[in-house]
Amino acid sequence: MNTPLLRRLGLSLAAPALAALFALFVSSIVLWLAGSSWIDTYTEMITTASRLETMVDILNRATPLYIAGVAVAIGFKMNLFNIGIEGQYVLSGFAAAWAGSAISLPGPIHVLVIMLTAVVVGGLWAGIAGVLKVTRGVNEVISTIMLNFIAVGGIIAATLPFAIEDPTAPNQGTPKIAETGWIPDLNGIVEIFTREITKGRQLTGMFVVAILLGIGYTVMVNRSRFGFDLRSSGMNPSAARVGGVPPKKMILYSMLLSGGVGGLIGMPQILSTSHSYDQGFVQGLGFAGIAIALLGRNSAGGMAAAALLFGFLDTSSAPLQITKTASPEIVVIMQATILLTAVIAYEVVNRKRQADEVRRAALATEGAAA
Protein backbone atom coordinates (compact mmCIF):
# COMPACT_ATOMS: atom_id res chain seq x y z
CA MET A 1 0.00 0.00 0.00
CA ASN A 2 1.08 3.59 -0.65
CA THR A 3 3.20 4.64 2.35
CA PRO A 4 2.65 8.43 1.94
CA LEU A 5 -1.10 7.78 1.82
CA LEU A 6 -0.95 5.78 5.04
CA ARG A 7 1.11 8.53 6.65
CA ARG A 8 -1.42 11.21 5.65
CA LEU A 9 -4.26 9.05 6.95
CA GLY A 10 -2.41 8.51 10.21
CA LEU A 11 -1.82 12.24 10.63
CA SER A 12 -5.51 12.93 9.97
CA LEU A 13 -6.58 10.49 12.68
CA ALA A 14 -3.87 11.51 15.13
CA ALA A 15 -5.43 14.79 16.25
CA PRO A 16 -8.89 13.51 17.26
CA ALA A 17 -7.37 10.38 18.81
CA LEU A 18 -4.97 12.44 20.92
CA ALA A 19 -7.78 14.79 21.93
CA ALA A 20 -10.00 11.91 23.06
CA LEU A 21 -7.21 10.20 25.02
CA PHE A 22 -6.13 13.41 26.72
CA ALA A 23 -9.75 14.23 27.62
CA LEU A 24 -10.12 10.80 29.22
CA PHE A 25 -6.89 11.32 31.12
CA VAL A 26 -7.86 14.77 32.43
CA SER A 27 -11.40 13.65 33.27
CA SER A 28 -10.07 10.63 35.15
CA ILE A 29 -7.88 12.89 37.28
CA VAL A 30 -10.83 15.19 38.00
CA LEU A 31 -13.02 12.22 38.94
CA TRP A 32 -10.31 10.87 41.25
CA LEU A 33 -9.90 14.25 42.94
CA ALA A 34 -13.70 14.46 43.37
CA GLY A 35 -13.79 11.04 45.02
CA SER A 36 -15.56 9.26 42.13
CA SER A 37 -14.52 6.11 40.35
CA TRP A 38 -13.50 6.79 36.77
CA ILE A 39 -14.11 3.14 35.89
CA ASP A 40 -17.69 3.24 37.22
CA THR A 41 -18.31 6.59 35.52
CA TYR A 42 -17.17 5.47 32.07
CA THR A 43 -18.94 2.12 32.47
CA GLU A 44 -22.19 3.89 33.32
CA MET A 45 -21.83 6.21 30.31
CA ILE A 46 -21.16 3.36 27.88
CA THR A 47 -23.89 1.12 29.34
CA THR A 48 -26.45 3.90 29.11
CA ALA A 49 -25.44 4.76 25.54
CA SER A 50 -25.84 1.14 24.45
CA ARG A 51 -29.61 1.25 25.03
CA LEU A 52 -31.79 1.92 21.98
CA GLU A 53 -33.73 4.70 23.69
CA THR A 54 -30.50 6.47 24.62
CA MET A 55 -29.25 6.13 21.05
CA VAL A 56 -32.40 7.92 19.93
CA ASP A 57 -31.70 10.67 22.47
CA ILE A 58 -28.13 10.96 21.19
CA LEU A 59 -29.28 11.30 17.57
CA ASN A 60 -31.95 13.83 18.56
CA ARG A 61 -29.33 15.88 20.39
CA ALA A 62 -26.76 15.54 17.62
CA THR A 63 -29.18 16.66 14.88
CA PRO A 64 -29.43 20.38 15.80
CA LEU A 65 -25.76 20.38 16.82
CA TYR A 66 -24.79 19.15 13.37
CA ILE A 67 -26.97 21.74 11.63
CA ALA A 68 -25.37 24.41 13.80
CA GLY A 69 -21.91 23.13 12.87
CA VAL A 70 -22.71 23.30 9.15
CA ALA A 71 -24.03 26.86 9.53
CA VAL A 72 -20.82 27.97 11.27
CA ALA A 73 -18.61 26.06 8.80
CA ILE A 74 -20.09 27.93 5.82
CA GLY A 75 -18.86 31.16 7.37
CA PHE A 76 -15.49 29.63 8.21
CA LYS A 77 -15.00 28.62 4.56
CA MET A 78 -15.26 32.31 3.70
CA ASN A 79 -12.98 33.18 6.63
CA LEU A 80 -15.96 34.72 8.43
CA PHE A 81 -16.78 34.13 12.09
CA ASN A 82 -20.57 34.12 12.24
CA ILE A 83 -20.96 34.11 16.01
CA GLY A 84 -24.56 35.26 15.56
CA ILE A 85 -25.95 31.79 14.78
CA GLU A 86 -27.48 31.83 18.27
CA GLY A 87 -29.68 34.86 17.63
CA GLN A 88 -30.42 33.78 14.08
CA TYR A 89 -31.88 30.41 14.99
CA VAL A 90 -33.78 31.66 18.06
CA LEU A 91 -35.40 34.43 16.04
CA SER A 92 -36.10 32.00 13.19
CA GLY A 93 -37.67 29.50 15.57
CA PHE A 94 -39.95 32.16 17.00
CA ALA A 95 -41.00 33.46 13.59
CA ALA A 96 -41.51 29.98 12.14
CA ALA A 97 -43.57 28.79 15.12
CA TRP A 98 -45.77 31.90 15.08
CA ALA A 99 -46.28 31.75 11.33
CA GLY A 100 -46.85 27.99 11.41
CA SER A 101 -49.56 28.31 14.04
CA ALA A 102 -51.35 31.02 12.05
CA ILE A 103 -51.81 29.05 8.82
CA SER A 104 -53.55 25.84 7.82
CA LEU A 105 -52.14 23.89 4.90
CA PRO A 106 -51.84 20.27 3.77
CA GLY A 107 -49.19 18.30 5.68
CA PRO A 108 -46.02 18.40 3.57
CA ILE A 109 -46.67 21.94 2.37
CA HIS A 110 -47.31 23.17 5.93
CA VAL A 111 -43.99 21.72 7.13
CA LEU A 112 -42.18 23.15 4.12
CA VAL A 113 -43.60 26.64 4.71
CA ILE A 114 -42.48 26.55 8.36
CA MET A 115 -38.97 25.48 7.38
CA LEU A 116 -38.75 28.07 4.60
CA THR A 117 -39.85 30.76 7.05
CA ALA A 118 -37.02 29.77 9.37
CA VAL A 119 -34.48 29.77 6.53
CA VAL A 120 -35.56 33.17 5.22
CA VAL A 121 -35.64 34.85 8.64
CA GLY A 122 -32.26 33.39 9.61
CA GLY A 123 -30.71 34.37 6.29
CA LEU A 124 -32.03 37.92 6.38
CA TRP A 125 -30.92 38.43 9.99
CA ALA A 126 -27.41 37.21 9.17
CA GLY A 127 -27.51 39.28 5.98
CA ILE A 128 -27.62 42.44 8.07
CA ALA A 129 -24.14 41.65 9.36
CA GLY A 130 -23.03 40.88 5.80
CA VAL A 131 -24.29 44.23 4.52
CA LEU A 132 -22.60 46.08 7.38
CA LYS A 133 -19.30 44.37 6.59
CA VAL A 134 -19.28 45.00 2.84
CA THR A 135 -20.61 48.56 3.02
CA ARG A 136 -19.15 49.92 6.27
CA GLY A 137 -16.38 47.45 7.07
CA VAL A 138 -17.97 46.44 10.39
CA ASN A 139 -16.37 43.28 11.75
CA GLU A 140 -18.88 40.42 11.61
CA VAL A 141 -17.98 39.24 15.12
CA ILE A 142 -19.04 42.56 16.63
CA SER A 143 -22.15 42.99 14.51
CA THR A 144 -23.42 39.43 15.01
CA ILE A 145 -22.92 39.61 18.78
CA MET A 146 -24.96 42.81 18.86
CA LEU A 147 -27.60 41.24 16.62
CA ASN A 148 -27.87 38.33 19.06
CA PHE A 149 -28.91 40.69 21.83
CA ILE A 150 -31.26 42.60 19.54
CA ALA A 151 -32.95 39.40 18.36
CA VAL A 152 -33.44 37.74 21.74
CA GLY A 153 -33.64 40.67 24.13
CA GLY A 154 -35.24 43.07 21.68
CA ILE A 155 -37.49 41.69 18.96
CA ILE A 156 -38.59 38.47 20.66
CA ALA A 157 -38.99 40.09 24.08
CA ALA A 158 -41.12 42.84 22.54
CA THR A 159 -43.33 40.69 20.29
CA LEU A 160 -43.71 37.46 22.30
CA PRO A 161 -46.44 38.94 24.56
CA PHE A 162 -48.58 39.47 21.46
CA ALA A 163 -48.03 35.90 20.29
CA ILE A 164 -48.75 34.15 23.60
CA GLU A 165 -51.85 31.99 23.40
CA ASP A 166 -52.55 31.64 27.13
CA PRO A 167 -51.06 34.33 29.42
CA THR A 168 -51.96 32.24 32.50
CA ALA A 169 -50.06 29.14 31.32
CA PRO A 170 -46.92 28.25 33.32
CA ASN A 171 -44.88 27.91 30.14
CA GLN A 172 -46.12 30.75 27.97
CA GLY A 173 -45.59 30.56 24.24
CA THR A 174 -47.05 30.75 20.77
CA PRO A 175 -50.13 28.68 19.87
CA LYS A 176 -49.55 25.04 19.02
CA ILE A 177 -48.93 24.28 15.37
CA ALA A 178 -51.61 22.07 13.80
CA GLU A 179 -50.68 18.42 13.25
CA THR A 180 -50.30 19.08 9.52
CA GLY A 181 -47.23 21.12 10.50
CA TRP A 182 -45.57 18.29 12.43
CA ILE A 183 -42.70 16.42 10.83
CA PRO A 184 -43.13 12.61 11.11
CA ASP A 185 -40.79 10.69 13.38
CA LEU A 186 -38.53 7.90 12.13
CA ASN A 187 -39.43 5.29 14.75
CA GLY A 188 -41.12 3.03 12.22
CA ILE A 189 -38.01 2.87 10.06
CA VAL A 190 -35.67 2.27 13.00
CA GLU A 191 -37.90 -0.46 14.45
CA ILE A 192 -37.68 -2.45 11.21
CA PHE A 193 -34.02 -3.14 12.01
CA THR A 194 -34.10 -3.07 15.81
CA ARG A 195 -37.04 -3.38 18.22
CA GLU A 196 -39.88 -1.23 19.47
CA ILE A 197 -38.68 2.10 20.82
CA THR A 198 -40.15 2.58 24.28
CA LYS A 199 -40.35 5.28 26.97
CA GLY A 200 -41.95 7.70 24.54
CA ARG A 201 -38.75 8.32 22.61
CA GLN A 202 -39.17 9.55 19.03
CA LEU A 203 -36.38 9.99 16.51
CA THR A 204 -37.03 13.36 14.88
CA GLY A 205 -37.58 13.49 11.14
CA MET A 206 -35.15 16.40 11.07
CA PHE A 207 -32.43 13.76 11.29
CA VAL A 208 -33.03 13.06 7.57
CA VAL A 209 -32.93 16.78 6.83
CA ALA A 210 -29.57 17.00 8.61
CA ILE A 211 -28.19 14.15 6.50
CA LEU A 212 -29.38 15.81 3.29
CA LEU A 213 -27.94 19.10 4.50
CA GLY A 214 -24.54 17.47 5.04
CA ILE A 215 -24.59 15.96 1.56
CA GLY A 216 -25.60 19.29 0.05
CA TYR A 217 -22.88 21.10 1.99
CA THR A 218 -20.22 18.66 0.76
CA VAL A 219 -21.33 18.93 -2.86
CA MET A 220 -21.56 22.72 -2.69
CA VAL A 221 -18.13 23.21 -1.11
CA ASN A 222 -16.19 20.60 -3.08
CA ARG A 223 -18.08 20.10 -6.33
CA SER A 224 -19.57 23.44 -7.34
CA ARG A 225 -18.36 26.70 -8.81
CA PHE A 226 -19.90 28.59 -5.92
CA GLY A 227 -17.99 26.43 -3.44
CA PHE A 228 -14.73 27.05 -5.28
CA ASP A 229 -15.36 30.80 -5.27
CA LEU A 230 -16.25 30.61 -1.58
CA ARG A 231 -13.04 28.82 -0.65
CA SER A 232 -10.81 30.92 -2.88
CA SER A 233 -12.28 34.18 -1.57
CA GLY A 234 -11.80 32.98 1.99
CA MET A 235 -8.18 31.97 1.44
CA ASN A 236 -7.06 34.93 -0.67
CA PRO A 237 -9.58 37.69 -1.48
CA SER A 238 -7.10 39.63 -3.64
CA ALA A 239 -6.28 36.63 -5.83
CA ALA A 240 -9.97 35.76 -6.06
CA ARG A 241 -10.77 39.30 -7.21
CA VAL A 242 -8.15 39.04 -9.95
CA GLY A 243 -9.76 35.76 -11.00
CA GLY A 244 -13.13 37.47 -11.39
CA VAL A 245 -14.67 36.54 -8.03
CA PRO A 246 -16.15 39.58 -6.22
CA PRO A 247 -15.19 39.13 -2.52
CA LYS A 248 -17.90 41.48 -1.24
CA LYS A 249 -20.64 39.51 -2.96
CA MET A 250 -19.20 36.28 -1.61
CA ILE A 251 -19.20 37.73 1.91
CA LEU A 252 -22.86 38.64 1.57
CA TYR A 253 -23.80 35.31 -0.02
CA SER A 254 -21.99 33.30 2.64
CA MET A 255 -23.62 35.22 5.49
CA LEU A 256 -27.06 34.76 3.93
CA LEU A 257 -26.42 31.05 3.43
CA SER A 258 -24.92 30.58 6.90
CA GLY A 259 -27.86 32.30 8.54
CA GLY A 260 -30.36 30.41 6.40
CA VAL A 261 -28.92 27.06 7.47
CA GLY A 262 -28.73 28.33 11.04
CA GLY A 263 -32.46 29.04 10.94
CA LEU A 264 -33.09 25.29 10.82
CA ILE A 265 -31.38 24.59 14.14
CA GLY A 266 -34.55 25.03 16.18
CA MET A 267 -36.76 23.02 13.83
CA PRO A 268 -36.40 19.69 15.67
CA GLN A 269 -38.15 21.31 18.65
CA ILE A 270 -40.68 23.28 16.61
CA LEU A 271 -41.63 20.45 14.27
CA SER A 272 -41.09 17.39 16.48
CA THR A 273 -41.49 18.06 20.20
CA SER A 274 -43.07 21.28 21.53
CA HIS A 275 -44.69 22.37 18.23
CA SER A 276 -44.49 25.97 19.46
CA TYR A 277 -42.04 28.58 20.64
CA ASP A 278 -42.17 28.89 24.42
CA GLN A 279 -40.00 29.94 27.33
CA GLY A 280 -38.38 26.50 27.29
CA PHE A 281 -37.07 26.90 23.76
CA VAL A 282 -33.59 25.39 23.61
CA GLN A 283 -30.75 27.90 23.53
CA GLY A 284 -26.97 27.67 23.37
CA LEU A 285 -26.87 25.52 20.24
CA GLY A 286 -25.45 28.32 18.12
CA PHE A 287 -22.35 28.58 20.30
CA ALA A 288 -22.09 24.79 20.46
CA GLY A 289 -22.05 24.79 16.65
CA ILE A 290 -18.75 26.70 16.76
CA ALA A 291 -17.23 23.84 18.74
CA ILE A 292 -18.68 21.27 16.31
CA ALA A 293 -17.23 23.09 13.29
CA LEU A 294 -13.82 23.49 14.91
CA LEU A 295 -13.66 19.89 16.09
CA GLY A 296 -14.91 18.58 12.73
CA ARG A 297 -12.52 20.76 10.73
CA ASN A 298 -15.44 22.09 8.65
CA SER A 299 -15.92 18.75 6.90
CA ALA A 300 -19.33 17.09 6.80
CA GLY A 301 -18.02 13.77 8.12
CA GLY A 302 -15.89 15.36 10.82
CA MET A 303 -18.75 17.52 12.05
CA ALA A 304 -21.07 14.49 12.10
CA ALA A 305 -18.61 12.65 14.34
CA ALA A 306 -18.23 15.72 16.57
CA ALA A 307 -22.01 16.17 16.85
CA LEU A 308 -22.49 12.51 17.79
CA LEU A 309 -19.70 12.77 20.38
CA PHE A 310 -21.21 15.88 21.95
CA GLY A 311 -24.66 14.29 21.75
CA PHE A 312 -23.35 11.25 23.60
CA LEU A 313 -21.72 13.39 26.28
CA ASP A 314 -24.80 15.59 26.72
CA THR A 315 -27.12 12.60 27.15
CA SER A 316 -24.70 11.08 29.66
CA SER A 317 -25.11 13.96 32.07
CA ALA A 318 -28.57 13.05 33.41
CA PRO A 319 -27.85 9.33 34.11
CA LEU A 320 -24.69 10.25 36.00
CA GLN A 321 -26.70 12.62 38.15
CA ILE A 322 -29.50 10.11 38.74
CA THR A 323 -27.18 7.25 39.70
CA LYS A 324 -24.86 9.63 41.58
CA THR A 325 -21.92 7.91 39.92
CA ALA A 326 -20.25 11.26 39.27
CA SER A 327 -21.01 14.92 39.01
CA PRO A 328 -22.70 15.77 35.67
CA GLU A 329 -20.19 18.62 35.30
CA ILE A 330 -17.64 16.01 34.24
CA VAL A 331 -19.38 16.04 30.84
CA VAL A 332 -18.66 19.75 30.41
CA ILE A 333 -15.04 19.18 31.43
CA MET A 334 -14.69 16.41 28.83
CA GLN A 335 -16.23 18.55 26.08
CA ALA A 336 -13.98 21.53 26.85
CA THR A 337 -10.87 19.36 27.10
CA ILE A 338 -11.60 17.57 23.83
CA LEU A 339 -12.14 20.87 22.01
CA LEU A 340 -9.05 22.59 23.40
CA THR A 341 -6.82 19.58 22.84
CA ALA A 342 -8.16 18.99 19.34
CA VAL A 343 -7.48 22.57 18.26
CA ILE A 344 -3.89 22.33 19.51
CA ALA A 345 -3.40 18.83 18.08
CA TYR A 346 -4.78 19.85 14.68
CA GLU A 347 -2.27 22.69 14.52
CA VAL A 348 0.62 20.40 15.47
CA VAL A 349 -0.46 17.79 12.91
CA ASN A 350 -0.91 20.46 10.24
CA ARG A 351 2.63 21.75 10.79
CA LYS A 352 3.93 18.18 10.63
CA ARG A 353 2.05 17.61 7.38
CA GLN A 354 3.47 20.81 5.88
CA ALA A 355 6.99 19.77 6.88
CA ASP A 356 6.47 16.38 5.19
CA GLU A 357 5.26 18.07 2.01
CA VAL A 358 8.30 20.35 1.96
CA ARG A 359 10.58 17.35 2.49
CA ARG A 360 8.94 15.37 -0.33
CA ALA A 361 9.14 18.36 -2.65
CA ALA A 362 12.82 18.78 -1.84
CA LEU A 363 13.51 15.09 -2.50
CA ALA A 364 11.61 15.25 -5.79
CA THR A 365 13.60 18.30 -6.87
CA GLU A 366 16.89 16.61 -6.04
CA GLY A 367 15.83 13.52 -7.94
CA ALA A 368 14.88 15.54 -10.99
CA ALA A 369 18.18 17.47 -10.89
CA ALA A 370 20.16 14.24 -10.71
Backbone hydrogen bonds, N-H to C=O, Kabsch-Sander energy under -0.5 kcal/mol:
donor,donor_aa,acceptor,acceptor_aa,energy
6,L,2,N,-2.0
7,R,3,T,-2.5
8,R,4,P,-2.4
9,L,5,L,-2.4
10,G,6,L,-2.6
11,L,7,R,-2.3
12,S,8,R,-2.0
13,L,9,L,-1.9
14,A,10,G,-1.3
15,A,11,L,-0.9
17,A,13,L,-1.7
18,L,14,A,-2.8
19,A,15,A,-2.4
20,A,16,P,-2.4
21,L,17,A,-2.4
22,F,18,L,-2.6
23,A,19,A,-2.2
24,L,20,A,-2.2
25,F,21,L,-2.2
26,V,22,F,-2.8
27,S,23,A,-2.7
28,S,24,L,-2.2
29,I,25,F,-1.9
30,V,26,V,-2.3
31,L,27,S,-2.7
32,W,28,S,-2.3
33,L,29,I,-2.5
34,A,30,V,-1.9
35,G,32,W,-1.1
36,S,31,L,-3.0
38,W,36,S,-0.6
41,T,37,S,-2.2
42,Y,38,W,-2.3
43,T,39,I,-2.3
44,E,40,D,-2.4
45,M,41,T,-2.2
46,I,42,Y,-2.4
47,T,43,T,-2.7
48,T,44,E,-2.4
49,A,45,M,-2.0
50,S,46,I,-1.2
51,R,48,T,-1.3
55,M,51,R,-2.2
56,V,52,L,-2.0
57,D,53,E,-1.9
58,I,54,T,-2.7
59,L,55,M,-2.4
60,N,56,V,-2.6
61,R,57,D,-2.2
62,A,58,I,-2.7
63,T,59,L,-1.9
65,L,61,R,-1.1
66,Y,62,A,-2.7
67,I,63,T,-2.1
68,A,64,P,-2.4
69,G,65,L,-2.2
70,V,66,Y,-2.4
71,A,67,I,-2.2
72,V,68,A,-2.2
73,A,69,G,-2.6
74,I,70,V,-1.9
75,G,71,A,-1.0
76,F,72,V,-2.1
77,K,73,A,-2.4
78,M,74,I,-0.7
78,M,75,G,-0.9
79,N,76,F,-2.1
80,L,75,G,-3.3
82,N,80,L,-0.9
83,I,81,F,-1.8
85,I,82,N,-0.8
86,E,83,I,-0.5
88,Q,84,G,-2.2
89,Y,85,I,-2.5
90,V,86,E,-1.9
91,L,87,G,-2.3
92,S,88,Q,-1.8
93,G,89,Y,-2.5
94,F,90,V,-2.1
95,A,91,L,-2.5
96,A,92,S,-2.9
97,A,93,G,-2.3
98,W,94,F,-2.3
99,A,95,A,-2.7
100,G,96,A,-2.8
101,S,97,A,-1.7
102,A,98,W,-0.8
102,A,99,A,-0.7
103,I,99,A,-0.6
110,H,106,P,-3.0
111,V,107,G,-2.2
111,V,180,T,-0.5
112,L,108,P,-2.2
113,V,109,I,-2.6
114,I,110,H,-2.0
115,M,111,V,-2.3
116,L,112,L,-2.7
117,T,113,V,-2.3
118,A,114,I,-1.9
119,V,115,M,-2.3
120,V,116,L,-2.8
121,V,117,T,-2.5
122,G,118,A,-2.4
123,G,119,V,-2.6
124,L,120,V,-2.7
125,W,121,V,-2.4
126,A,122,G,-2.2
127,G,123,G,-2.2
128,I,124,L,-1.1
129,A,125,W,-0.7
130,G,126,A,-1.6
131,V,127,G,-2.8
132,L,128,I,-2.3
133,K,129,A,-1.8
134,V,130,G,-2.3
135,T,131,V,-2.2
136,R,132,L,-1.7
137,G,133,K,-0.9
138,V,132,L,-1.8
143,S,139,N,-2.2
144,T,140,E,-2.4
145,I,141,V,-1.8
146,M,142,I,-2.1
147,L,143,S,-2.3
148,N,144,T,-1.7
149,F,145,I,-1.5
150,I,146,M,-2.2
151,A,147,L,-2.6
152,V,148,N,-2.4
153,G,149,F,-1.8
154,G,149,F,-0.6
154,G,150,I,-0.8
155,I,150,I,-2.7
156,I,151,A,-2.4
157,A,152,V,-0.8
158,A,154,G,-2.0
159,T,155,I,-2.2
160,L,156,I,-2.7
162,F,159,T,-1.0
163,A,159,T,-0.9
163,A,160,L,-1.1
164,I,160,L,-1.3
165,E,173,G,-2.2
169,A,166,D,-1.7
172,Q,170,P,-0.6
174,T,277,Y,-2.6
177,I,275,H,-2.5
181,G,178,A,-2.6
182,W,179,E,-1.8
183,I,271,L,-1.7
186,L,203,L,-2.6
190,V,186,L,-2.3
191,E,187,N,-2.8
192,I,188,G,-0.7
192,I,189,I,-0.7
193,F,189,I,-0.6
193,F,190,V,-1.1
194,T,190,V,-1.1
198,T,196,E,-0.6
201,R,198,T,-1.6
204,T,202,Q,-0.7
207,F,204,T,-1.6
208,V,205,G,-1.1
209,V,205,G,-1.0
210,A,206,M,-2.5
211,I,207,F,-1.8
212,L,208,V,-2.5
213,L,209,V,-2.4
214,G,210,A,-2.2
215,I,211,I,-2.1
216,G,212,L,-2.7
217,Y,213,L,-2.6
218,T,214,G,-2.2
219,V,215,I,-2.5
220,M,216,G,-2.6
221,V,217,Y,-2.6
222,N,218,T,-2.4
223,R,219,V,-2.4
224,S,220,M,-0.7
227,G,220,M,-0.7
228,F,224,S,-1.9
229,D,225,R,-2.6
230,L,226,F,-2.5
231,R,227,G,-2.5
232,S,228,F,-2.7
233,S,229,D,-2.4
234,G,230,L,-1.8
235,M,231,R,-2.2
236,N,232,S,-2.7
240,A,236,N,-2.4
241,R,237,P,-2.3
242,V,238,S,-1.9
243,G,239,A,-1.7
244,G,241,R,-1.5
245,V,240,A,-3.0
250,M,246,P,-1.9
251,I,247,P,-2.3
252,L,248,K,-2.1
253,Y,249,K,-3.0
254,S,250,M,-2.6
255,M,251,I,-2.0
256,L,252,L,-2.4
257,L,253,Y,-2.6
258,S,254,S,-2.8
259,G,255,M,-2.5
260,G,256,L,-2.2
261,V,257,L,-2.5
262,G,258,S,-2.3
263,G,259,G,-1.6
264,L,261,V,-1.7
265,I,262,G,-1.7
267,M,264,L,-1.5
269,Q,266,G,-0.6
270,I,266,G,-2.0
271,L,267,M,-3.3
272,S,268,P,-1.2
273,T,268,P,-0.7
273,T,269,Q,-0.9
274,S,269,Q,-1.1
275,H,269,Q,-1.7
278,D,276,S,-0.6
279,Q,172,Q,-1.2
281,F,278,D,-1.8
288,A,284,G,-1.7
289,G,285,L,-1.9
290,I,286,G,-0.7
290,I,287,F,-0.6
291,A,287,F,-1.0
292,I,288,A,-2.0
293,A,289,G,-2.5
294,L,290,I,-2.3
295,L,291,A,-2.7
296,G,292,I,-2.3
297,R,294,L,-0.8
298,N,293,A,-1.8
299,S,296,G,-1.8
303,M,299,S,-2.7
304,A,300,A,-1.8
305,A,301,G,-2.1
306,A,302,G,-2.2
307,A,303,M,-2.7
308,L,304,A,-2.3
309,L,305,A,-2.3
310,F,306,A,-2.6
311,G,307,A,-2.4
312,F,308,L,-2.6
313,L,309,L,-2.4
314,D,310,F,-2.7
315,T,311,G,-2.2
316,S,312,F,-0.9
317,S,313,L,-0.6
317,S,314,D,-1.0
318,A,314,D,-0.5
320,L,316,S,-1.6
321,Q,317,S,-1.6
322,I,318,A,-2.5
323,T,319,P,-2.8
324,K,320,L,-0.7
325,T,320,L,-1.0
326,A,320,L,-0.8
330,I,327,S,-2.0
331,V,328,P,-1.6
332,V,328,P,-0.6
333,I,329,E,-2.0
334,M,330,I,-2.2
335,Q,331,V,-2.4
336,A,332,V,-2.6
337,T,333,I,-2.5
338,I,334,M,-2.7
339,L,335,Q,-2.3
340,L,336,A,-2.6
341,T,337,T,-2.7
342,A,338,I,-2.5
343,V,339,L,-2.2
344,I,340,L,-1.9
345,A,341,T,-3.2
346,Y,342,A,-3.0
347,E,343,V,-1.5
348,V,344,I,-2.2
349,V,345,A,-2.9
350,N,346,Y,-2.4
351,R,347,E,-2.1
352,K,348,V,-2.1
353,R,349,V,-2.6
354,Q,350,N,-2.4
355,A,351,R,-2.2
356,D,352,K,-2.1
357,E,353,R,-2.1
358,V,354,Q,-2.3
359,R,355,A,-2.2
360,R,356,D,-2.6
361,A,357,E,-2.4
362,A,358,V,-2.2
363,L,359,R,-2.4
364,A,360,R,-2.3
365,T,361,A,-2.1
366,E,362,A,-2.3
367,G,363,L,-2.2
368,A,364,A,-2.2
369,A,365,T,-2.2
370,A,366,E,-2.0
